[in-house]
Amino acid sequence: MFKDSGIITVIAIIFVGMMAAMVIPAFIPETPQEMQIEAKQMLKKIYTMERSFRQEFLHYAHNGDSQGARGVFDSLGIDIPKNARYTYEITAAANTFEVKATANLDEDDILDIWYVDQTGALWNATNDVTE
């Protein structure tokens, strides 16, 4: 009888630990550095899809389209989440493109601005985390 209750106790402790491991991160706020990961990942994805688009159509996707103009992102096969922190804007010509990601991560006057271009260079023009 005692052996069975010991096994049940161990299983219960493991179960509670697993549940806590899943729930606790939801209560820990993201740092601004973690928020910047969204822009980096999305810009890399847009870069990859722009390159693929150019391979097929011999030019980059539409000029001046922004997150509100869903057509360009749809044509690239990219879905910008409705809850995205950043807004994205593409400026393109036949042989060049630049994508800009903009967000205010900490509710001050400084915006966090990231870019990627046709070379794949990713840079942070204005860092809302450090400024």
Secondary structure as UniProt FT lines:
FT   HELIX           2..23
FT   HELIX           24..27
FT   HELIX           32..57
FT   TURN            63..64
FT   TURN            67..68
FT   HELIX           70..75
FT   TURN            76..77
FT   TURN            82..83
FT   STRAND          87..92
FT   STRAND          97..103
FT   STRAND          112..117
FT   TURN            118..119
FT   STRAND          122..126
FT   TURN            128..130
//
